Amino acid sequence: MRVTEHHRVEERRGLVGTIVARYGVGEHVAVDVRLADGRYRMFWPMDLEEIPPTPRAWRSFLFGRGASG
């Protein structure tokens, strides 16, 4: 998940993470997100957008395993 560009806290816009918990029912739902840096934050679902997962091989290339230079 990624925090949308319209989030009220500018520093949180564009942050990426994984939903780890859901609270509430119906229209009154909030989610706990574990951000990429390890912090946890609670968000309203309307403040998040789904992003496609990075394929494992591409992620390995980006972060050193198999990357040259």
KOLLUMBA-815782 format. One line per field, with one value per residue: chain; x, y, z of N, C-alpha, C in turn; residue in three letters. Coordinates in nm, 4 decimals. Layout:
mol A | ...
neast X | ...
nnorth Y | ...
nup Z | ...
caeast X | ...
canorth Y | ...
caup Z | ...
ceast X | ...
cnorth Y | ...
cup Z | ...
type ala | ...
END
This chain:
mol A | A | A | A | A | A | A | A | A | A | A | A | A | A | A | A | A | A | A | A | A | A | A | A | A | A | A | A | A | A | A | A | A | A | A | A | A | A | A | A | A | A | A | A | A | A | A | A | A | A | A | A | A | A | A | A | A | A | A | A | A | A | A | A | A | A | A | A | A
neast 0.0839 | 0.0340 | 0.0624 | -0.1649 | -0.1350 | -0.2926 | -0.3024 | -0.3429 | -0.1167 | 0.1753 | 0.4364 | 0.3862 | 0.2879 | 0.3079 | 0.4499 | 0.5310 | 0.3963 | 0.2756 | -0.0410 | -0.1285 | -0.3210 | -0.6731 | -0.9376 | -1.2641 | -1.5901 | -1.7894 | -1.8458 | -1.6801 | -1.3888 | -1.0487 | -0.7003 | -0.3969 | -0.0722 | 0.2370 | 0.5125 | 0.7710 | 1.0073 | 0.9840 | 0.8256 | 0.4969 | 0.1766 | -0.1539 | -0.4172 | -0.6877 | -0.8740 | -0.9301 | -0.7111 | -0.5142 | -0.3567 | -0.3571 | -0.0680 | 0.1092 | 0.2840 | 0.6424 | 0.8144 | 0.9998 | 1.2535 | 1.3245 | 1.3333 | 1.5507 | 1.7543 | 1.7516 | 1.8328 | 2.0898 | 2.1585 | 2.2799 | 2.3041 | 2.5131 | 2.8017
nnorth -0.1162 | 0.2300 | 0.5580 | 0.8046 | 1.0932 | 1.2969 | 1.2937 | 1.4349 | 1.4884 | 1.5983 | 1.4825 | 1.2120 | 1.1407 | 0.9309 | 0.7331 | 0.3868 | 0.0687 | -0.2208 | -0.3543 | -0.4571 | -0.4977 | -0.4690 | -0.2617 | -0.2139 | -0.1885 | -0.2055 | 0.1162 | 0.2340 | 0.1865 | 0.1356 | 0.0978 | -0.0655 | 0.0023 | -0.1298 | 0.0419 | 0.0845 | 0.1520 | 0.0286 | 0.1447 | 0.1778 | 0.2878 | 0.4197 | 0.4297 | 0.5691 | 0.3824 | 0.5292 | 0.6903 | 0.5438 | 0.3668 | 0.0885 | -0.0759 | -0.2449 | -0.5500 | -0.5782 | -0.7834 | -1.0638 | -1.1266 | -0.8861 | -0.7158 | -0.8291 | -0.7683 | -0.4866 | -0.4415 | -0.5396 | -0.8244 | -0.9831 | -0.7535 | -0.5508 | -0.3408
nup 0.0000 | -0.0543 | 0.0747 | -0.0119 | -0.2291 | -0.1383 | 0.1345 | 0.4596 | 0.6160 | 0.5107 | 0.5185 | 0.5226 | 0.2793 | -0.0001 | 0.1327 | 0.1744 | 0.2576 | 0.4451 | 0.5109 | 0.8306 | 1.0210 | 1.0838 | 1.1871 | 1.3183 | 1.1508 | 0.8501 | 0.7228 | 0.8991 | 0.9323 | 1.0126 | 0.9428 | 1.0397 | 0.9420 | 0.8525 | 0.7921 | 0.5396 | 0.6697 | 0.9110 | 1.1081 | 1.2569 | 1.1596 | 1.1825 | 0.9501 | 0.7558 | 0.5214 | 0.2868 | 0.2580 | 0.1479 | -0.1224 | -0.3415 | -0.4526 | -0.7124 | -0.6395 | -0.6293 | -0.8495 | -0.7314 | -0.8502 | -0.9791 | -0.7583 | -0.6236 | -0.8024 | -0.7861 | -0.5223 | -0.4839 | -0.4973 | -0.7563 | -0.8956 | -1.0911 | -1.0517
caeast 0.0000 | 0.1060 | -0.0174 | -0.2013 | -0.0787 | -0.3822 | -0.3027 | -0.3323 | 0.0189 | 0.2602 | 0.5502 | 0.3430 | 0.2481 | 0.3978 | 0.5111 | 0.4897 | 0.3941 | 0.1895 | -0.1477 | -0.1073 | -0.4395 | -0.7925 | -1.0234 | -1.3933 | -1.6780 | -1.8629 | -1.7819 | -1.5963 | -1.2737 | -0.9134 | -0.6026 | -0.2604 | 0.0212 | 0.3793 | 0.5814 | 0.8958 | 1.1151 | 0.9566 | 0.7274 | 0.3559 | 0.0852 | -0.2926 | -0.4710 | -0.8194 | -0.8533 | -0.9348 | -0.5806 | -0.4187 | -0.3829 | -0.2876 | 0.0359 | 0.1443 | 0.4083 | 0.7599 | 0.8560 | 1.1158 | 1.3778 | 1.3532 | 1.3701 | 1.6872 | 1.8432 | 1.7573 | 1.8929 | 2.2244 | 2.1855 | 2.2763 | 2.3278 | 2.6553 | 2.8412
canorth 0.0000 | 0.3578 | 0.6694 | 0.8885 | 1.2288 | 1.3946 | 1.2768 | 1.5657 | 1.5063 | 1.5991 | 1.3923 | 1.0731 | 1.1185 | 0.8470 | 0.6253 | 0.2541 | -0.0275 | -0.3379 | -0.3561 | -0.5685 | -0.5165 | -0.3934 | -0.2366 | -0.1572 | -0.2572 | -0.1210 | 0.2405 | 0.2830 | 0.0968 | 0.1914 | -0.0093 | -0.0466 | -0.0206 | -0.1358 | 0.1151 | 0.0238 | 0.1776 | -0.0463 | 0.2112 | 0.1454 | 0.4016 | 0.3864 | 0.5109 | 0.5409 | 0.3205 | 0.6284 | 0.7552 | 0.4461 | 0.3110 | -0.0372 | -0.0729 | -0.3830 | -0.5964 | -0.5863 | -0.9229 | -1.0968 | -1.1176 | -0.7445 | -0.6631 | -0.8766 | -0.6882 | -0.3504 | -0.4306 | -0.5910 | -0.9627 | -0.9946 | -0.6227 | -0.5236 | -0.2012
caup 0.0000 | -0.0548 | 0.1235 | -0.1257 | -0.2368 | -0.0751 | 0.2803 | 0.5259 | 0.6682 | 0.3920 | 0.5349 | 0.5050 | 0.1404 | -0.0791 | 0.2099 | 0.1317 | 0.3669 | 0.4385 | 0.6107 | 0.9228 | 1.1047 | 1.0433 | 1.3019 | 1.2868 | 1.0557 | 0.7564 | 0.6798 | 1.0090 | 0.9356 | 1.0099 | 0.9256 | 1.0865 | 0.8319 | 0.8853 | 0.6864 | 0.4926 | 0.7666 | 1.0323 | 1.1948 | 1.2377 | 1.1609 | 1.1539 | 0.8411 | 0.6996 | 0.3894 | 0.1779 | 0.2487 | 0.0953 | -0.2548 | -0.3645 | -0.5556 | -0.7483 | -0.5767 | -0.7143 | -0.8655 | -0.6482 | -0.9273 | -1.0000 | -0.6272 | -0.5978 | -0.8867 | -0.7336 | -0.3895 | -0.4718 | -0.5364 | -0.9007 | -0.9571 | -1.1137 | -1.0407
ceast 0.0894 | 0.0103 | -0.0407 | -0.1391 | -0.1700 | -0.3871 | -0.2752 | -0.1939 | 0.1171 | 0.3751 | 0.5129 | 0.3043 | 0.3532 | 0.4664 | 0.4508 | 0.4937 | 0.2973 | 0.0834 | -0.1292 | -0.2269 | -0.5514 | -0.8824 | -1.1546 | -1.4711 | -1.7432 | -1.7835 | -1.6855 | -1.4784 | -1.1462 | -0.8185 | -0.4681 | -0.1688 | 0.1627 | 0.4520 | 0.7154 | 1.0103 | 1.0914 | 0.8572 | 0.5874 | 0.2752 | -0.0545 | -0.3447 | -0.6165 | -0.7940 | -0.8534 | -0.8021 | -0.4729 | -0.4576 | -0.3000 | -0.1842 | 0.0726 | 0.2740 | 0.5217 | 0.7982 | 0.9878 | 1.2479 | 1.4181 | 1.3985 | 1.5134 | 1.7878 | 1.8607 | 1.8381 | 2.0195 | 2.2508 | 2.1690 | 2.2968 | 2.4779 | 2.6799 | 2.8066
cnorth 0.1237 | 0.4651 | 0.7641 | 1.0278 | 1.3339 | 1.3806 | 1.4107 | 1.5932 | 1.4893 | 1.4983 | 1.2455 | 1.0409 | 1.0363 | 0.7367 | 0.4917 | 0.1599 | -0.1406 | -0.3291 | -0.4794 | -0.5925 | -0.4262 | -0.3810 | -0.1754 | -0.2413 | -0.1555 | -0.0001 | 0.2969 | 0.1899 | 0.1795 | 0.0732 | 0.0324 | -0.0826 | -0.0238 | -0.0725 | 0.0500 | 0.0443 | 0.1086 | 0.0173 | 0.1624 | 0.2732 | 0.3514 | 0.4839 | 0.4760 | 0.4786 | 0.4217 | 0.7014 | 0.6634 | 0.4045 | 0.1851 | -0.0182 | -0.2175 | -0.4236 | -0.5997 | -0.7328 | -0.9483 | -1.0831 | -0.9716 | -0.6802 | -0.7044 | -0.7961 | -0.5479 | -0.3395 | -0.5146 | -0.7344 | -0.9736 | -0.8621 | -0.6047 | -0.3747 | -0.1462
cup 0.0000 | -0.0046 | 0.0064 | -0.1166 | -0.1744 | 0.0770 | 0.3479 | 0.5830 | 0.5527 | 0.4011 | 0.5147 | 0.3618 | 0.0673 | -0.0013 | 0.1688 | 0.2517 | 0.3404 | 0.5466 | 0.6983 | 1.0139 | 1.0548 | 1.1658 | 1.2557 | 1.1877 | 0.9633 | 0.7110 | 0.7838 | 1.0312 | 0.9348 | 0.9974 | 0.9833 | 0.9711 | 0.8876 | 0.7674 | 0.6543 | 0.5914 | 0.9008 | 1.1281 | 1.1612 | 1.2466 | 1.1295 | 1.0478 | 0.8159 | 0.5631 | 0.2741 | 0.1603 | 0.1917 | -0.0454 | -0.2712 | -0.4739 | -0.5873 | -0.6802 | -0.6782 | -0.7275 | -0.7928 | -0.7257 | -0.9487 | -0.8699 | -0.5933 | -0.6782 | -0.8286 | -0.6048 | -0.3736 | -0.5139 | -0.6871 | -0.9718 | -0.9773 | -1.0976 | -0.9132
type met | arg | val | thr | glu | his | his | arg | val | glu | glu | arg | arg | gly | leu | val | gly | thr | ile | val | ala | arg | tyr | gly | val | gly | glu | his | val | ala | val | asp | val | arg | leu | ala | asp | gly | arg | tyr | arg | met | phe | trp | pro | met | asp | leu | glu | glu | ile | pro | pro | thr | pro | arg | ala | trp | arg | ser | phe | leu | phe | gly | arg | gly | ala | ser | gly
END
